[in-house]
Amino acid sequence: MKPIYKFSEQAQQDLTHIVDYTLKTWWQDQAHSYIDGLEARAKSLAQTLQIAKLYPDIHEGLRCFPYESHLLYFIEATHGINHCASTS
């Protein structure tokens, strides 16, 4: 089974804010493109999570990796990764 990613409730709220901001600033095409790219990065991280920096002093198993102007925080899970939050 291929590793997958799941967005937590907080991460889904973060994505909503990112979409809202992008829609107001750069319109619909850019919002779709940005979120598609962010989701592609999350999928890639589920398969190669070792490339992300580990932050064990904050939370056991917490990792972080950049995507354009945001940081993706996630934790390894049996299915792949749980995406915890996105910050700019």
DSSP file (Angstrom, degrees, kcal/mol; ACC not computed):
  #  RESIDUE AA STRUCTURE BP1 BP2  ACC     N-H-->O    O-->H-N    N-H-->O    O-->H-N    TCO  KAPPA ALPHA  PHI   PSI    X-CA   Y-CA   Z-CA
    1    1 A M              0   0    0      0, 0.0     3,-0.1     0, 0.0     0, 0.0   0.000 360.0 360.0 360.0 130.6    0.0    0.0    0.0
    2    2 A K        -     0   0    0      1,-0.1    45,-0.1    78,-0.0     2,-0.0  -0.463 360.0-103.7 -70.9 141.4    1.3    3.4   -1.0
    3    3 A P        -     0   0    0      0, 0.0    77,-0.3     0, 0.0     2,-0.3  -0.372  43.3-166.7 -62.4 143.1    1.8    5.9    1.9
    4    4 A I  E     -a   80   0A   0     75,-2.9    77,-2.3    42,-0.1     2,-0.4  -0.781  13.2-128.7-124.8 171.3   -0.9    8.5    2.0
    5    5 A Y  E     -a   81   0A   0     -2,-0.3     2,-0.4    75,-0.2    77,-0.2  -0.922  14.2-164.5-120.9 149.7   -1.4   11.8    3.8
    6    6 A K  E     -a   82   0A   0     75,-1.7    77,-3.5    -2,-0.4     2,-0.5  -0.997  16.5-134.3-131.6 137.9   -4.3   13.1    5.8
    7    7 A F  E     -a   83   0A   0     -2,-0.4    77,-0.2    75,-0.2    67,-0.0  -0.787  19.7-135.0 -92.2 130.7   -5.0   16.7    6.8
    8    8 A S     >  -     0   0    0     75,-2.7     4,-2.4    -2,-0.5     5,-0.2  -0.235  32.1 -99.9 -70.7 170.0   -6.0   17.3   10.4
    9    9 A E  H  > S+     0   0    0      1,-0.2     4,-2.0     2,-0.2     5,-0.1   0.912 126.6  50.2 -58.6 -42.7   -8.9   19.6   11.2
   10   10 A Q  H  > S+     0   0    0      1,-0.2     4,-2.4     2,-0.2    -1,-0.2   0.910 109.6  50.2 -63.0 -42.5   -6.4   22.4   12.0
   11   11 A A  H  > S+     0   0    0     72,-0.3     4,-2.4    73,-0.3    -1,-0.2   0.883 108.5  52.7 -64.5 -37.4   -4.6   21.8    8.7
   12   12 A Q  H  X S+     0   0    0     -4,-2.4     4,-2.0     2,-0.2    -1,-0.2   0.892 109.3  49.3 -64.9 -38.7   -7.9   21.9    6.8
   13   13 A Q  H  X S+     0   0    0     -4,-2.0     4,-2.1     2,-0.2    -2,-0.2   0.906 109.7  52.0 -64.8 -41.1   -8.6   25.3    8.5
   14   14 A D  H  X S+     0   0    0     -4,-2.4     4,-2.4     1,-0.2    -2,-0.2   0.918 108.7  50.7 -60.1 -43.3   -5.1   26.5    7.5
   15   15 A L  H  X S+     0   0    0     -4,-2.4     4,-2.7     1,-0.2    -1,-0.2   0.890 107.3  53.6 -62.7 -39.6   -5.8   25.4    3.9
   16   16 A T  H  X S+     0   0    0     -4,-2.0     4,-2.6     2,-0.2    -1,-0.2   0.917 110.0  47.5 -60.5 -43.2   -9.1   27.3    3.9
   17   17 A H  H  X S+     0   0    0     -4,-2.1     4,-2.6     2,-0.2     5,-0.2   0.896 111.5  51.0 -65.1 -40.1   -7.3   30.5    5.0
   18   18 A I  H  X S+     0   0    0     -4,-2.4     4,-2.6     2,-0.2    -2,-0.2   0.929 112.1  46.6 -62.6 -45.0   -4.6   30.0    2.3
   19   19 A V  H  X S+     0   0    0     -4,-2.7     4,-2.8     2,-0.2     5,-0.2   0.938 112.4  50.0 -62.8 -47.1   -7.3   29.6   -0.4
   20   20 A D  H  X S+     0   0    0     -4,-2.6     4,-2.0     1,-0.2    -2,-0.2   0.927 113.9  45.1 -57.8 -46.8   -9.2   32.7    0.8
   21   21 A Y  H  X S+     0   0    0     -4,-2.6     4,-2.1     1,-0.2     5,-0.2   0.924 114.2  48.5 -63.1 -44.9   -6.1   34.8    0.9
   22   22 A T  H  X>S+     0   0    0     -4,-2.6     4,-3.3    -5,-0.2     5,-0.7   0.886 109.9  52.2 -65.7 -38.7   -4.9   33.6   -2.5
   23   23 A L  H  X5S+     0   0    0     -4,-2.8     4,-1.0     3,-0.2    -1,-0.2   0.914 112.7  45.1 -62.1 -42.9   -8.4   34.2   -4.0
   24   24 A K  H  <5S+     0   0    0     -4,-2.0    -2,-0.2    -5,-0.2    -1,-0.2   0.837 124.5  33.6 -68.8 -33.1   -8.4   37.8   -2.8
   25   25 A T  H  <5S+     0   0    0     -4,-2.1    -2,-0.2    -5,-0.2    -3,-0.2   0.890 137.0   9.9 -93.2 -44.8   -4.9   38.4   -3.9
   26   26 A W  H  X5S-     0   0    0     -4,-3.3     4,-0.6    -5,-0.2    -3,-0.2   0.341  98.6-118.3-125.9   6.6   -4.3   36.4   -7.1
   27   27 A W  H  X< -     0   0    0     -4,-1.0     4,-1.7    -5,-0.7    -1,-0.2  -0.040  43.8 -55.3  80.8 177.0   -7.6   35.1   -8.2
   28   28 A Q  H  > S+     0   0    0      1,-0.2     4,-2.6     2,-0.2     5,-0.3   0.865 125.3  55.4 -66.0 -44.2   -9.0   31.6   -8.7
   29   29 A D  H  > S+     0   0    0      1,-0.2     4,-2.3     2,-0.2    -1,-0.2   0.916 111.4  45.6 -58.9 -43.3   -6.4   30.1  -11.1
   30   30 A Q  H  X S+     0   0    0     -4,-0.6     4,-2.8     2,-0.2    -1,-0.2   0.884 110.7  53.7 -67.7 -37.8   -3.6   30.8   -8.7
   31   31 A A  H  X S+     0   0    0     -4,-1.7     4,-2.4     2,-0.2     5,-0.2   0.937 111.8  44.8 -61.9 -46.3   -5.5   29.5   -5.7
   32   32 A H  H  X S+     0   0    0     -4,-2.6     4,-2.6     1,-0.2     5,-0.2   0.925 114.6  49.0 -63.0 -44.2   -6.1   26.2   -7.4
   33   33 A S  H  X S+     0   0    0     -4,-2.3     4,-2.2    -5,-0.3    -2,-0.2   0.913 112.2  48.0 -62.4 -43.7   -2.6   26.0   -8.6
   34   34 A Y  H  X S+     0   0    0     -4,-2.8     4,-2.4     2,-0.2    -2,-0.2   0.933 114.6  44.3 -65.5 -46.7   -1.1   26.7   -5.2
   35   35 A I  H  X S+     0   0    0     -4,-2.4     4,-2.7     2,-0.2     5,-0.2   0.892 112.0  53.4 -67.6 -38.9   -3.3   24.2   -3.3
   36   36 A D  H  X S+     0   0    0     -4,-2.6     4,-2.1    -5,-0.2    -1,-0.2   0.921 111.7  46.4 -59.6 -42.8   -2.7   21.6   -6.0
   37   37 A G  H  X S+     0   0    0     -4,-2.2     4,-2.2    -5,-0.2    -2,-0.2   0.890 111.4  51.1 -66.0 -40.1    1.0   22.1   -5.5
   38   38 A L  H  X S+     0   0    0     -4,-2.4     4,-2.2     2,-0.2    -2,-0.2   0.913 111.6  47.3 -64.5 -42.8    0.7   22.0   -1.7
   39   39 A E  H  X S+     0   0    0     -4,-2.7     4,-2.3     2,-0.2    -1,-0.2   0.873 110.2  53.0 -67.0 -36.1   -1.2   18.7   -1.9
   40   40 A A  H  X S+     0   0    0     -4,-2.1     4,-2.3    -5,-0.2    -2,-0.2   0.891 108.9  50.2 -64.3 -38.6    1.3   17.3   -4.3
   41   41 A R  H  X S+     0   0    0     -4,-2.2     4,-2.7     2,-0.2    -2,-0.2   0.919 109.5  50.7 -64.9 -42.9    4.1   18.2   -1.8
   42   42 A A  H  X S+     0   0    0     -4,-2.2     4,-1.8     2,-0.2    -2,-0.2   0.913 110.7  49.2 -60.8 -42.8    2.1   16.5    1.0
   43   43 A K  H  X S+     0   0    0     -4,-2.3     4,-0.9     1,-0.2    -1,-0.2   0.913 111.9  48.9 -62.2 -42.9    1.7   13.4   -1.1
   44   44 A S  H >X S+     0   0    0     -4,-2.3     4,-1.6     1,-0.2     3,-0.7   0.903 109.1  52.5 -63.6 -42.0    5.5   13.4   -1.9
   45   45 A L  H 3< S+     0   0    0     -4,-2.7    -1,-0.2     1,-0.2    -2,-0.2   0.842 101.1  60.9 -64.7 -32.9    6.4   13.8    1.7
   46   46 A A  H 3< S+     0   0    0     -4,-1.8     3,-0.3     1,-0.2    -1,-0.2   0.818 112.0  39.7 -62.2 -28.7    4.2   10.8    2.7
   47   47 A Q  H << S+     0   0    0     -4,-0.9    -2,-0.2    -3,-0.7    -1,-0.2   0.722 131.7  24.2 -92.1 -24.3    6.5    8.7    0.4
   48   48 A T    ><  +     0   0    0     -4,-1.6     3,-2.0    -5,-0.1     4,-0.2  -0.314  68.3 152.2-136.9  51.5    9.8   10.4    1.4
   49   49 A L  G >   +     0   0    0      1,-0.3     3,-1.7    -3,-0.3    -1,-0.1   0.694  60.8  78.5 -61.8 -18.4    9.3   11.9    4.8
   50   50 A Q  G 3  S+     0   0    0      1,-0.3    -1,-0.3    -3,-0.1     4,-0.1   0.695  81.8  66.8 -65.2 -17.3   13.0   11.5    5.7
   51   51 A I  G <  S+     0   0    0     -3,-2.0    -1,-0.3    -6,-0.1     2,-0.2   0.671  86.2  88.1 -76.8 -14.6   13.8   14.6    3.6
   52   52 A A  S <  S-     0   0    0     -3,-1.7    13,-0.2    -4,-0.2     2,-0.2  -0.586  89.7-104.4 -86.5 146.5   11.8   16.8    6.1
   53   53 A K  E     -B   64   0A   0     11,-1.9    11,-2.1    -2,-0.2     2,-0.3  -0.469  33.0-131.3 -70.9 136.9   13.5   18.2    9.2
   54   54 A L  E     -B   63   0A   0      9,-0.2     9,-0.3    -2,-0.2     3,-0.1  -0.724  18.3-171.0 -91.4 137.0   12.7   16.5   12.4
   55   55 A Y    >>  +     0   0    0      7,-3.5     4,-1.9    -2,-0.3     3,-1.3  -0.579  20.8 156.8-124.9  66.7   11.7   18.6   15.5
   56   56 A P  T 34 S+     0   0    0      0, 0.0    -1,-0.1     0, 0.0     7,-0.1   0.740  70.0  64.9 -67.3 -21.9   11.6   16.1   18.4
   57   57 A D  T 34 S+     0   0    0      1,-0.2     3,-0.1    -3,-0.1    -2,-0.0   0.718 109.0  39.8 -73.5 -18.9   12.1   18.8   21.0
   58   58 A I  T <4 S-     0   0    0     -3,-1.3     2,-0.3     1,-0.4    -1,-0.2   0.869 138.0 -17.6 -91.5 -48.0    8.7   20.3   20.1
   59   59 A H  S >< S-     0   0    0     -4,-1.9     3,-2.3     3,-0.1    -1,-0.4  -0.940  77.7 -95.1-160.0 136.8    6.7   17.0   19.6
   60   60 A E  T 3  S+     0   0    0     -2,-0.3    -3,-0.0     1,-0.3    -6,-0.0  -0.327 110.7   5.6 -56.7 125.2    7.9   13.4   19.1
   61   61 A G  T 3  S+     0   0    0      1,-0.3    15,-0.7    14,-0.1    -1,-0.3   0.418  89.7 149.5  82.7  -0.8    7.9   12.6   15.4
   62   62 A L  E <   - C   0  75A   0     -3,-2.3    -7,-3.5    -7,-0.3     2,-0.3  -0.487  20.7-179.7 -70.8 131.6    7.1   16.2   14.3
   63   63 A R  E     -BC  54  74A   0     11,-3.0    11,-2.4    -9,-0.3     2,-0.3  -0.889  11.3-159.6-128.1 159.6    8.6   17.1   10.9
   64   64 A C  E     +BC  53  73A   0    -11,-2.1   -11,-1.9    -2,-0.3     9,-0.2  -0.999  11.1 172.6-142.7 142.2    8.6   20.2    8.8
   65   65 A F  E     - C   0  72A   0      7,-1.7     7,-2.9    -2,-0.3     2,-0.1  -0.986  30.0-115.7-149.2 139.5    9.2   20.9    5.1
   66   66 A P  E     - C   0  71A   0      0, 0.0     2,-0.3     0, 0.0     5,-0.2  -0.421  20.7-174.5 -77.9 149.5    8.7   24.1    3.1
   67   67 A Y  E >   - C   0  70A   0      3,-3.2     3,-2.9    -2,-0.1   -29,-0.1  -0.891  62.7 -64.5-137.7 111.0    6.3   24.6    0.2
   68   68 A E  T 3  S-     0   0    0     -2,-0.3    -1,-0.1     1,-0.3   -34,-0.0  -0.260 121.9  -9.7  46.6-114.3    6.7   28.0   -1.5
   69   69 A S  T 3  S+     0   0    0     -3,-0.1     2,-0.3     2,-0.0    -1,-0.3   0.227 127.5  72.0 -97.9  17.0    5.8   30.6    1.2
   70   70 A H  E <   -C   67   0A   0     -3,-2.9    -3,-3.2    16,-0.0     2,-0.4  -0.871  68.6-135.3-126.9 160.8    4.5   28.0    3.7
   71   71 A L  E     -CD  66  87A   0     16,-2.9    16,-1.9    -2,-0.3     2,-0.6  -0.961  16.5-146.0-113.7 133.9    5.8   25.4    6.0
   72   72 A L  E     -CD  65  86A   0     -7,-2.9    -7,-1.7    -2,-0.4     2,-0.4  -0.894  12.4-164.2-102.1 119.7    4.1   22.0    6.2
   73   73 A Y  E     +CD  64  85A   0     12,-2.8    11,-2.5    -2,-0.6    12,-1.3  -0.879  21.0 156.6-103.7 133.3    4.2   20.4    9.7
   74   74 A F  E     -CD  63  83A   0    -11,-2.4   -11,-3.0    -2,-0.4     2,-0.4  -0.971  32.8-138.2-153.2 165.1    3.4   16.7    9.9
   75   75 A I  E     -CD  62  82A   0      7,-2.1     7,-2.7    -2,-0.3   -13,-0.2  -0.983  32.8-108.7-127.9 137.5    3.8   13.5   11.9
   76   76 A E  E     - D   0  81A   0    -15,-0.7     2,-0.3    -2,-0.4     5,-0.3  -0.394  41.3-179.3 -64.1 140.2    4.6   10.0   10.6
   77   77 A A  E >   - D   0  80A   0      3,-2.5     3,-0.9    -2,-0.1    -1,-0.0  -0.868  43.8-100.1-134.9 168.5    1.6    7.6   10.8
   78   78 A T  T 3  S+     0   0    0     -2,-0.3     3,-0.1     1,-0.3    -2,-0.0   0.816 124.4  45.9 -61.8 -29.8    1.1    4.0    9.9
   79   79 A H  T 3  S-     0   0    0    -76,-0.1   -75,-2.9     1,-0.0     2,-0.3   0.596 132.6 -82.0 -87.3 -12.6   -0.7    5.0    6.7
   80   80 A G  E <  S-aD   4  77A   0     -3,-0.9    -3,-2.5   -77,-0.3     2,-0.3  -0.776  85.1 -16.7 148.8-101.0    1.9    7.7    5.7
   81   81 A I  E     -aD   5  76A   0    -77,-2.3   -75,-1.7    -5,-0.3     2,-0.6  -0.983  42.0-141.0-139.3 153.0    1.7   11.1    7.3
   82   82 A N  E     -aD   6  75A   0     -7,-2.7    -7,-2.1    -2,-0.3     2,-0.6  -0.970  25.1-140.5-107.6 116.6   -0.8   13.2    9.2
   83   83 A H  E     -aD   7  74A   0    -77,-3.5   -75,-2.7    -2,-0.6   -72,-0.3  -0.684  22.0-178.4 -80.4 118.4   -0.5   16.8    8.1
   84   84 A C  E     -     0   0A   0    -11,-2.5   -73,-0.3    -2,-0.6     2,-0.3   0.899  52.9 -24.1 -88.2 -45.2   -0.8   18.9   11.3
   85   85 A A  E     - D   0  73A   0    -12,-1.3   -12,-2.8   -75,-0.1     2,-0.4  -0.991  43.0-137.6-164.4 161.2   -0.6   22.5   10.1
   86   86 A S  E     + D   0  72A   0     -2,-0.3     2,-0.3   -14,-0.2   -14,-0.2  -1.000  26.0 179.3-127.6 131.0    0.6   25.0    7.4
   87   87 A T  E       D   0  71A   0    -16,-1.9   -16,-2.9    -2,-0.4    -2,-0.0  -0.922 360.0 360.0-129.4 156.6    2.1   28.3    8.4
   88   88 A S              0   0    0     -2,-0.3    -1,-0.1   -18,-0.3   -18,-0.0   0.404 360.0 360.0-105.0 360.0    3.6   31.2    6.4
